[in-house]
Amino acid sequence: LYTLFGTLIPSLLYAIALWFFAPRRPKLLPMSLLFLAGAVLIAPCYMAEYALDIAFPWGSSGHLTWNILPSAILEEGAKLLCLAMAFRMLIERSGRWQYFFTSGFILGSGFMFMENFVCMVEYGDIYMVLENRTWVVEMTDPLFGGIAGIGLFLILKKRWLLSSLFIIPPIALHFCHNVGVIVLGGVPWWPLYFLGYTSMLLVFAWEYLCASSEAESPIEKPILDGNASLRFLRRI
C-alpha cells in the first residue's frame, strides 16, 4: 500500500495531467506497454547491480565510485535504450518533444514501481524506517526517464551536443540521489525534484495554451483579410 499510494498513484496522476496537455495525445495502449516495459527493465539492471555489490561490497575501497556511478549509468542508459526500441517497434514516431517526455515518464513510472516493490520484498519497510518523506525522492525515476526521453528526441533530430544536456544530467542526479540515500539516509535536496515536476508541467500547459491560440488564429485571419463586417470590427 505504501508503494502504491506513495509513489505509483502520484506519478500516474501526473502522467494523466501531461497526457491532457500534450498535443496529439499519445494512445493509452502504447503507454500501458511502456509501463510494463519499465517494470520488466528492472530485472537486468538489478542483476547487474547485484554483481557490482558482490565485486565491491559495502565498506570496500571505492565502493561509491565503482558501485553507485555505474549503477546510475546503467539504469538511465537502459531506460534510454528501452525507450528507443519502443519507438522503433511499438510506438508511432512523433515530431513533438512532449510525446517523448511523456513516454519516458511512463516508462520510468513502471521502473520505479517495480524497483520499490523489489526493495520492499528484499529489505522490508526500509524506506519508511529511514525517513518519512523518502517516498518523495523515490519519484525520481519517472522524472529522469522523461528527461532522457527529450534526449532521445534530440538524438533522432541529430542534435548531438544539445542531446547530451538531457542525457548526462539524469545520470549525475541519479548518482547524487543514490549517494544521498546511502550516506545521509535520505535526500535533503528533495524539494528540487518537486521544482522539476512543477516546471515541466507549467511548460506543458504553456505549450498547450500557445497551440490553442495558434489554432484559433487562422479562423480570424481570413475574416479580417476579406470584407469584414463593420459590427465585427467594432467588436475588435
Secondary structure, 3 states (H helix, E strand, C coil): CHHHHHHHHHHHHHHHHHHHHCCCCCCHHHHHHHHHHHHHHHHHHHHHHHHHHHHCCCCCCCHHHHHHHHHHHHHHHHHHHHHHHHHHHCCCCCCCHHHHHHHHHHHHHHHHHHHHHHHHHHHCCHHHHHCCCHHHHCCHHHHHHHHHHHHHHHHHCCCHHHHHHHHHHHHHHHHHHHHHHHHHCCCCCCHHHHHHHHHHHHHHHHHHHHHHHHHHHHHHHHHHHCCCCHHHHHHC
